[in-house]
Amino acid sequence: MKITKVESNFLQFKEVEVREATVGDLIQAQRVTGKAEGVEFVAALLSQVATFDGKKLPAEELHKLSATDMVELGNAVAPSAVDGDKQ
């Protein structure tokens, strides 16, 4: 089997600032998505607690991030969202 990887047109940013999520942020992300976990929940949470090159973005826009970037950003916010662990 031959696999060819091609470049995609992902959203890219120079700087992303992420603040620690509040309980209210978690509740709002859950309201928006109807879930308390998963990629959609993380996108909704990031839309509340992160700025991308100084701008807030809606969760739907964050669906255009690369999976790699979403995982990295999710890891930055997930400890406070999932189980309270501090890094």
MOPAC internal coordinates of N, CA, C and O (Angstrom, degrees):
PM7 1SCF
backbone

  N    0.0000 0     0.00 0     0.00 0    0    0    0
  C    1.4476 1     0.00 0     0.00 0    1    0    0
  C    1.5229 1   107.88 1     0.00 0    2    1    0
  O    1.2310 1   120.85 1   -45.12 1    3    2    1
  N    1.3130 1   115.98 1   134.88 1    3    2    1
  C    1.4563 1   121.43 1   177.59 1    5    3    2
  C    1.5278 1   108.53 1  -104.99 1    6    5    3
  O    1.2310 1   120.81 1   -50.52 1    7    6    5
  N    1.3222 1   116.06 1   129.48 1    7    6    5
  C    1.4682 1   121.78 1   177.56 1    9    7    6
  C    1.5192 1   107.57 1  -118.78 1   10    9    7
  O    1.2310 1   121.05 1   -54.03 1   11   10    9
  N    1.3160 1   115.59 1   125.97 1   11   10    9
  C    1.4575 1   121.05 1   177.77 1   13   11   10
  C    1.5156 1   107.97 1  -116.65 1   14   13   11
  O    1.2310 1   120.58 1   -57.61 1   15   14   13
  N    1.3112 1   116.50 1   122.39 1   15   14   13
  C    1.4558 1   121.13 1   179.68 1   17   15   14
  C    1.5290 1   108.37 1   -93.56 1   18   17   15
  O    1.2310 1   120.57 1   -53.49 1   19   18   17
  N    1.3236 1   116.52 1   126.51 1   19   18   17
  C    1.4549 1   121.52 1   178.49 1   21   19   18
  C    1.5201 1   108.92 1  -114.22 1   22   21   19
  O    1.2310 1   120.91 1   -28.36 1   23   22   21
  N    1.3008 1   115.86 1   151.64 1   23   22   21
  C    1.4594 1   120.68 1  -179.48 1   25   23   22
  C    1.5239 1   110.17 1   -72.98 1   26   25   23
  O    1.2310 1   120.82 1   -36.67 1   27   26   25
  N    1.3070 1   116.03 1   143.33 1   27   26   25
  C    1.4562 1   122.46 1   175.62 1   29   27   26
  C    1.5196 1   109.33 1  -109.09 1   30   29   27
  O    1.2310 1   120.86 1   -14.78 1   31   30   29
  N    1.2893 1   115.95 1   165.22 1   31   30   29
  C    1.4585 1   121.45 1   179.63 1   33   31   30
  C    1.5274 1   109.30 1   -96.97 1   34   33   31
  O    1.2310 1   120.52 1  -101.68 1   35   34   33
  N    1.3311 1   116.62 1    78.32 1   35   34   33
  C    1.4605 1   122.82 1  -178.99 1   37   35   34
  C    1.5198 1   110.48 1   -84.63 1   38   37   35
  O    1.2310 1   121.03 1   -23.04 1   39   38   37
  N    1.3277 1   115.63 1   156.96 1   39   38   37
  C    1.4610 1   120.03 1   168.36 1   41   39   38
  C    1.5222 1   107.89 1   -66.16 1   42   41   39
  O    1.2310 1   120.78 1   -42.30 1   43   42   41
  N    1.3130 1   116.12 1   137.70 1   43   42   41
  C    1.4591 1   120.53 1   177.65 1   45   43   42
  C    1.5194 1   108.82 1  -133.29 1   46   45   43
  O    1.2310 1   121.33 1   -35.64 1   47   46   45
  N    1.3228 1   115.05 1   144.36 1   47   46   45
  C    1.4504 1   121.09 1  -177.63 1   49   47   46
  C    1.5166 1   109.99 1  -134.97 1   50   49   47
  O    1.2310 1   121.22 1   -28.64 1   51   50   49
  N    1.3293 1   115.27 1   151.36 1   51   50   49
  C    1.4629 1   120.44 1   175.33 1   53   51   50
  C    1.5193 1   110.60 1   -81.37 1   54   53   51
  O    1.2310 1   120.95 1   141.15 1   55   54   53
  N    1.3450 1   115.79 1   -38.85 1   55   54   53
  C    1.4682 1   119.75 1  -177.81 1   57   55   54
  C    1.5204 1   110.77 1  -143.44 1   58   57   55
  O    1.2310 1   121.50 1   -47.09 1   59   58   57
  N    1.3109 1   114.74 1   132.91 1   59   58   57
  C    1.4680 1   121.33 1   173.88 1   61   59   58
  C    1.5211 1   106.71 1  -122.46 1   62   61   59
  O    1.2310 1   120.74 1   -55.18 1   63   62   61
  N    1.3222 1   116.20 1   124.82 1   63   62   61
  C    1.4603 1   121.43 1   175.82 1   65   63   62
  C    1.5189 1   108.37 1  -105.29 1   66   65   63
  O    1.2310 1   120.69 1   -49.33 1   67   66   65
  N    1.3349 1   116.29 1   130.67 1   67   66   65
  C    1.4602 1   121.91 1  -179.37 1   69   67   66
  C    1.5231 1   108.48 1  -124.25 1   70   69   67
  O    1.2310 1   120.89 1   -54.96 1   71   70   69
  N    1.3277 1   115.90 1   125.04 1   71   70   69
  C    1.4668 1   119.31 1   175.00 1   73   71   70
  C    1.5217 1   108.59 1   -98.13 1   74   73   71
  O    1.2310 1   121.14 1   -19.14 1   75   74   73
  N    1.3217 1   115.42 1   160.86 1   75   74   73
  C    1.4599 1   119.41 1   177.71 1   77   75   74
  C    1.5256 1   109.79 1   -64.96 1   78   77   75
  O    1.2310 1   120.68 1   -44.43 1   79   78   77
  N    1.3088 1   116.30 1   135.57 1   79   78   77
  C    1.4648 1   121.65 1  -178.59 1   81   79   78
  C    1.5262 1   110.79 1   -72.52 1   82   81   79
  O    1.2310 1   121.32 1   -34.78 1   83   82   81
  N    1.3188 1   115.09 1   145.22 1   83   82   81
  C    1.4617 1   121.47 1   172.97 1   85   83   82
  C    1.5313 1   108.58 1   -96.55 1   86   85   83
  O    1.2310 1   120.78 1   -11.58 1   87   86   85
  N    1.3075 1   116.12 1   168.42 1   87   86   85
  C    1.4644 1   120.36 1   175.61 1   89   87   86
  C    1.5320 1   109.00 1   -59.65 1   90   89   87
  O    1.2310 1   120.42 1   141.03 1   91   90   89
  N    1.3116 1   116.81 1   -38.97 1   91   90   89
  C    1.4599 1   120.98 1   178.31 1   93   91   90
  C    1.5281 1   112.17 1   -61.14 1   94   93   91
  O    1.2310 1   120.36 1   141.73 1   95   94   93
  N    1.3346 1   116.92 1   -38.27 1   95   94   93
  C    1.4699 1   120.86 1   177.06 1   97   95   94
  C    1.5251 1   110.43 1   -62.67 1   98   97   95
  O    1.2310 1   120.82 1   136.87 1   99   98   97
  N    1.3304 1   116.03 1   -43.13 1   99   98   97
  C    1.4618 1   120.48 1   179.55 1  101   99   98
  C    1.5275 1   111.32 1   -64.01 1  102  101   99
  O    1.2310 1   120.86 1   137.12 1  103  102  101
  N    1.3176 1   115.96 1   -42.88 1  103  102  101
  C    1.4639 1   120.47 1   179.52 1  105  103  102
  C    1.5235 1   110.28 1   -63.90 1  106  105  103
  O    1.2310 1   120.21 1   136.20 1  107  106  105
  N    1.3267 1   117.20 1   -43.80 1  107  106  105
  C    1.4582 1   120.36 1  -179.31 1  109  107  106
  C    1.5282 1   111.13 1   -64.91 1  110  109  107
  O    1.2310 1   119.79 1   137.89 1  111  110  109
  N    1.3164 1   118.01 1   -42.11 1  111  110  109
  C    1.4695 1   121.14 1   177.91 1  113  111  110
  C    1.5262 1   110.13 1   -61.96 1  114  113  111
  O    1.2310 1   120.51 1   141.75 1  115  114  113
  N    1.3228 1   116.63 1   -38.25 1  115  114  113
  C    1.4632 1   120.37 1   178.01 1  117  115  114
  C    1.5257 1   110.92 1   -68.89 1  118  117  115
  O    1.2310 1   119.98 1   141.29 1  119  118  117
  N    1.3309 1   117.65 1   -38.71 1  119  118  117
  C    1.4708 1   120.89 1   176.74 1  121  119  118
  C    1.5260 1   110.95 1   -61.15 1  122  121  119
  O    1.2310 1   121.21 1   135.17 1  123  122  121
  N    1.3226 1   115.28 1   -44.83 1  123  122  121
  C    1.4632 1   120.69 1  -176.62 1  125  123  122
  C    1.5250 1   111.28 1   -64.57 1  126  125  123
  O    1.2310 1   120.49 1   138.27 1  127  126  125
  N    1.3330 1   116.67 1   -41.73 1  127  126  125
  C    1.4688 1   120.29 1  -173.13 1  129  127  126
  C    1.5236 1   113.83 1   -99.16 1  130  129  127
  O    1.2310 1   120.39 1   159.70 1  131  130  129
  N    1.3266 1   116.86 1   -20.30 1  131  130  129
  C    1.4581 1   119.43 1  -174.55 1  133  131  130
  C    1.5192 1   112.19 1    75.46 1  134  133  131
  O    1.2310 1   120.78 1  -168.13 1  135  134  133
  N    1.3374 1   116.11 1    11.87 1  135  134  133
  C    1.4701 1   121.83 1  -178.61 1  137  135  134
  C    1.5284 1   109.10 1  -135.23 1  138  137  135
  O    1.2310 1   120.72 1   -22.57 1  139  138  137
  N    1.3192 1   116.24 1   157.43 1  139  138  137
  C    1.4576 1   121.13 1   176.61 1  141  139  138
  C    1.5166 1   111.29 1  -113.23 1  142  141  139
  O    1.2310 1   120.51 1  -162.88 1  143  142  141
  N    1.3422 1   116.64 1    17.12 1  143  142  141
  C    1.4533 1   121.18 1   179.04 1  145  143  142
  C    1.5233 1   109.23 1  -162.95 1  146  145  143
  O    1.2310 1   121.02 1    -8.14 1  147  146  145
  N    1.3102 1   115.66 1   171.86 1  147  146  145
  C    1.4582 1   120.44 1   176.46 1  149  147  146
  C    1.5183 1   113.12 1    98.05 1  150  149  147
  O    1.2310 1   121.44 1    -5.88 1  151  150  149
  N    1.3175 1   114.85 1   174.12 1  151  150  149
  C    1.4626 1   121.80 1  -175.26 1  153  151  150
  C    1.5299 1   111.40 1   -64.73 1  154  153  151
  O    1.2310 1   119.85 1   138.08 1  155  154  153
  N    1.3235 1   117.88 1   -41.92 1  155  154  153
  C    1.4662 1   120.22 1   179.57 1  157  155  154
  C    1.5259 1   111.00 1   -62.74 1  158  157  155
  O    1.2310 1   120.76 1   139.33 1  159  158  157
  N    1.3293 1   116.14 1   -40.67 1  159  158  157
  C    1.4616 1   120.41 1   177.78 1  161  159  158
  C    1.5220 1   110.60 1   -62.33 1  162  161  159
  O    1.2310 1   120.30 1   135.16 1  163  162  161
  N    1.3393 1   117.04 1   -44.84 1  163  162  161
  C    1.4681 1   120.99 1  -179.99 1  165  163  162
  C    1.5237 1   110.13 1   -63.21 1  166  165  163
  O    1.2310 1   119.59 1   138.26 1  167  166  165
  N    1.3344 1   118.39 1   -41.74 1  167  166  165
  C    1.4658 1   121.21 1   178.00 1  169  167  166
  C    1.5296 1   110.35 1   -61.57 1  170  169  167
  O    1.2310 1   120.21 1   136.95 1  171  170  169
  N    1.3338 1   117.20 1   -43.05 1  171  170  169
  C    1.4632 1   120.91 1   178.69 1  173  171  170
  C    1.5231 1   110.95 1   -64.47 1  174  173  171
  O    1.2310 1   120.51 1   139.75 1  175  174  173
  N    1.3131 1   116.62 1   -40.25 1  175  174  173
  C    1.4598 1   120.73 1   178.65 1  177  175  174
  C    1.5241 1   110.69 1   -66.40 1  178  177  175
  O    1.2310 1   120.39 1   134.66 1  179  178  177
  N    1.3289 1   116.86 1   -45.34 1  179  178  177
  C    1.4618 1   120.36 1   178.98 1  181  179  178
  C    1.5229 1   112.02 1   -61.63 1  182  181  179
  O    1.2310 1   120.41 1   146.10 1  183  182  181
  N    1.3213 1   116.82 1   -33.90 1  183  182  181
  C    1.4635 1   119.04 1   179.36 1  185  183  182
  C    1.5291 1   111.01 1   -63.75 1  186  185  183
  O    1.2310 1   120.48 1   158.07 1  187  186  185
  N    1.3262 1   116.69 1   -21.93 1  187  186  185
  C    1.4619 1   121.38 1   179.57 1  189  187  186
  C    1.5184 1   113.27 1   -93.63 1  190  189  187
  O    1.2310 1   120.02 1   145.51 1  191  190  189
  N    1.3267 1   117.57 1   -34.49 1  191  190  189
  C    1.4691 1   119.84 1  -170.53 1  193  191  190
  C    1.5175 1   114.17 1  -108.68 1  194  193  191
  O    1.2310 1   119.84 1   179.53 1  195  194  193
  N    1.3205 1   117.92 1    -0.47 1  195  194  193
  C    1.4661 1   119.77 1  -176.47 1  197  195  194
  C    1.5202 1   111.44 1  -124.78 1  198  197  195
  O    1.2310 1   121.75 1   -28.52 1  199  198  197
  N    1.3257 1   114.26 1   151.48 1  199  198  197
  C    1.4635 1   120.98 1   169.23 1  201  199  198
  C    1.5197 1   107.33 1  -120.45 1  202  201  199
  O    1.2310 1   121.09 1   -38.50 1  203  202  201
  N    1.3069 1   115.51 1   141.50 1  203  202  201
  C    1.4547 1   123.42 1  -175.30 1  205  203  202
  C    1.5207 1   107.80 1  -116.06 1  206  205  203
  O    1.2310 1   121.11 1   -72.13 1  207  206  205
  N    1.3366 1   115.48 1   107.87 1  207  206  205
  C    1.4690 1   121.00 1  -172.28 1  209  207  206
  C    1.5248 1   110.24 1    51.69 1  210  209  207
  O    1.2310 1   121.32 1  -139.08 1  211  210  209
  N    1.3359 1   115.07 1    40.92 1  211  210  209
  C    1.4519 1   121.92 1   175.66 1  213  211  210
  C    1.5178 1   115.61 1    84.41 1  214  213  211
  O    1.2310 1   119.60 1  -177.05 1  215  214  213
  N    1.3438 1   118.37 1     2.95 1  215  214  213
  C    1.4582 1   121.32 1  -177.24 1  217  215  214
  C    1.5210 1   111.14 1  -119.64 1  218  217  215
  O    1.2310 1   121.23 1   -36.53 1  219  218  217
  N    1.3295 1   115.26 1   143.47 1  219  218  217
  C    1.4615 1   121.18 1   170.42 1  221  219  218
  C    1.5207 1   107.53 1   -79.89 1  222  221  219
  O    1.2310 1   120.22 1   -37.76 1  223  222  221
  N    1.3210 1   117.18 1   142.24 1  223  222  221
  C    1.4556 1   121.74 1   178.36 1  225  223  222
  C    1.5201 1   109.90 1  -126.62 1  226  225  223
  O    1.2310 1   120.04 1   -35.44 1  227  226  225
  N    1.3357 1   117.52 1   144.56 1  227  226  225
  C    1.4605 1   119.53 1   175.50 1  229  227  226
  C    1.5236 1   110.45 1   -70.76 1  230  229  227
  O    1.2310 1   120.72 1   -24.06 1  231  230  229
  N    1.3111 1   116.24 1   155.94 1  231  230  229
  C    1.4700 1   121.23 1  -178.09 1  233  231  230
  C    1.5200 1   111.79 1   -55.87 1  234  233  231
  O    1.2310 1   120.07 1   141.58 1  235  234  233
  N    1.3185 1   117.47 1   -38.42 1  235  234  233
  C    1.4636 1   120.78 1  -178.50 1  237  235  234
  C    1.5247 1   111.43 1   -61.08 1  238  237  235
  O    1.2310 1   120.30 1   144.50 1  239  238  237
  N    1.3158 1   117.02 1   -35.50 1  239  238  237
  C    1.4680 1   121.11 1   178.57 1  241  239  238
  C    1.5305 1   110.67 1   -67.98 1  242  241  239
  O    1.2310 1   120.73 1   146.98 1  243  242  241
  N    1.3314 1   116.22 1   -33.02 1  243  242  241
  C    1.4607 1   120.66 1  -179.58 1  245  243  242
  C    1.5194 1   112.08 1   -70.65 1  246  245  243
  O    1.2310 1   119.77 1   166.64 1  247  246  245
  N    1.3213 1   118.05 1   -13.36 1  247  246  245
  C    1.4667 1   120.81 1   175.08 1  249  247  246
  C    1.5199 1   110.91 1   -65.37 1  250  249  247
  O    1.2310 1   120.03 1   165.68 1  251  250  249
  N    1.3327 1   117.55 1   -14.32 1  251  250  249
  C    1.4664 1   122.21 1   179.65 1  253  251  250
  C    1.5298 1   112.64 1   -89.48 1  254  253  251
  O    1.2310 1   120.08 1  -179.13 1  255  254  253
  N    1.3376 1   117.46 1     0.87 1  255  254  253
  C    1.4670 1   120.94 1   175.05 1  257  255  254
  C    1.5220 1   109.50 1   -70.74 1  258  257  255
  O    1.2310 1   120.90 1   -25.30 1  259  258  257
  N    1.3212 1   115.88 1   154.70 1  259  258  257
  C    1.4651 1   118.66 1   172.70 1  261  259  258
  C    1.5258 1   108.15 1   -68.63 1  262  261  259
  O    1.2310 1   120.48 1   -26.35 1  263  262  261
  N    1.3055 1   116.68 1   153.65 1  263  262  261
  C    1.4671 1   120.99 1   178.01 1  265  263  262
  C    1.5244 1   110.44 1   -59.68 1  266  265  263
  O    1.2310 1   120.43 1   142.41 1  267  266  265
  N    1.3236 1   116.78 1   -37.59 1  267  266  265
  C    1.4645 1   121.56 1   179.23 1  269  267  266
  C    1.5260 1   110.93 1   -61.59 1  270  269  267
  O    1.2310 1   120.55 1   133.56 1  271  270  269
  N    1.3348 1   116.55 1   -46.44 1  271  270  269
  C    1.4627 1   119.97 1   179.26 1  273  271  270
  C    1.5278 1   111.36 1   -65.82 1  274  273  271
  O    1.2310 1   120.35 1   141.05 1  275  274  273
  N    1.3366 1   116.93 1   -38.95 1  275  274  273
  C    1.4678 1   119.97 1   179.25 1  277  275  274
  C    1.5273 1   110.65 1   -63.10 1  278  277  275
  O    1.2310 1   120.42 1   138.90 1  279  278  277
  N    1.3228 1   116.80 1   -41.10 1  279  278  277
  C    1.4679 1   120.41 1   178.37 1  281  279  278
  C    1.5257 1   110.06 1   -62.97 1  282  281  279
  O    1.2310 1   120.38 1   134.98 1  283  282  281
  N    1.3338 1   116.87 1   -45.02 1  283  282  281
  C    1.4643 1   120.31 1  -179.74 1  285  283  282
  C    1.5279 1   111.24 1   -62.77 1  286  285  283
  O    1.2310 1   120.35 1   135.18 1  287  286  285
  N    1.3216 1   116.93 1   -44.82 1  287  286  285
  C    1.4627 1   120.26 1   178.48 1  289  287  286
  C    1.5292 1   111.07 1   -68.06 1  290  289  287
  O    1.2310 1   120.47 1   141.29 1  291  290  289
  N    1.3088 1   116.71 1   -38.71 1  291  290  289
  C    1.4615 1   120.36 1   176.82 1  293  291  290
  C    1.5123 1   111.65 1   -61.02 1  294  293  291
  O    1.2310 1   120.63 1   140.40 1  295  294  293
  N    1.3242 1   116.40 1   -39.60 1  295  294  293
  C    1.4654 1   120.21 1   177.47 1  297  295  294
  C    1.5209 1   111.41 1   -66.68 1  298  297  295
  O    1.2310 1   120.28 1   149.93 1  299  298  297
  N    1.3272 1   117.06 1   -30.07 1  299  298  297
  C    1.4600 1   120.18 1   178.67 1  301  299  298
  C    1.5242 1   111.89 1   -70.97 1  302  301  299
  O    1.2310 1   120.53 1   149.29 1  303  302  301
  N    1.3370 1   116.60 1   -30.71 1  303  302  301
  C    1.4545 1   120.58 1  -176.93 1  305  303  302
  C    1.5343 1   112.43 1  -104.75 1  306  305  303
  O    1.2310 1   119.44 1   155.71 1  307  306  305
  N    1.3195 1   118.68 1   -24.29 1  307  306  305
  C    1.4588 1   122.49 1  -172.54 1  309  307  306
  C    1.5289 1   115.27 1   -61.65 1  310  309  307
  O    1.2310 1   118.55 1   141.19 1  311  310  309
  N    1.3393 1   120.37 1   -38.81 1  311  310  309
  C    1.4710 1   117.12 1  -177.87 1  313  311  310
  C    1.5194 1   112.66 1   -56.04 1  314  313  311
  O    1.2310 1   119.52 1   140.31 1  315  314  313
  N    1.3264 1   118.52 1   -39.69 1  315  314  313
  C    1.4650 1   119.70 1   178.52 1  317  315  314
  C    1.5267 1   111.10 1   -76.83 1  318  317  315
  O    1.2310 1   120.32 1   156.42 1  319  318  317
  N    1.3438 1   116.99 1   -23.58 1  319  318  317
  C    1.4540 1   120.28 1  -178.06 1  321  319  318
  C    1.5135 1   112.13 1   -85.58 1  322  321  319
  O    1.2310 1   120.02 1   148.78 1  323  322  321
  N    1.3127 1   117.57 1   -31.22 1  323  322  321
  C    1.4594 1   120.61 1  -171.16 1  325  323  322
  C    1.5137 1   112.59 1   -96.51 1  326  325  323
  O    1.2310 1   120.07 1   123.08 1  327  326  325
  N    1.3315 1   117.47 1   -56.92 1  327  326  325
  C    1.4671 1   117.31 1  -172.75 1  329  327  326
  C    1.5251 1   114.35 1  -140.91 1  330  329  327
  O    1.2310 1   120.40 1  -168.05 1  331  330  329
  N    1.3202 1   116.84 1    11.95 1  331  330  329
  C    1.4597 1   119.24 1   174.54 1  333  331  330
  C    1.5072 1   114.87 1    77.87 1  334  333  331
  O    1.2310 1   119.12 1  -176.38 1  335  334  333
  N    1.3343 1   119.29 1     3.62 1  335  334  333
  C    1.4662 1   120.61 1   178.84 1  337  335  334
  C    1.5186 1   109.63 1   -63.17 1  338  337  335
  O    1.2310 1   120.98 1   -35.98 1  339  338  337
  N    1.3082 1   115.72 1   144.02 1  339  338  337
  C    1.4652 1   121.98 1   175.14 1  341  339  338
  C    1.5064 1   108.53 1  -105.14 1  342  341  339
  O    1.2310 1   120.89 1   -39.06 1  343  342  341
  N    1.3277 1   115.89 1   140.94 1  343  342  341
  C    1.4741 1   119.72 1   177.92 1  345  343  342
  C    1.5011 1   110.19 1   -94.45 1  346  345  343
  O    1.2310 1   120.10 1   180.00 1  347  346  345

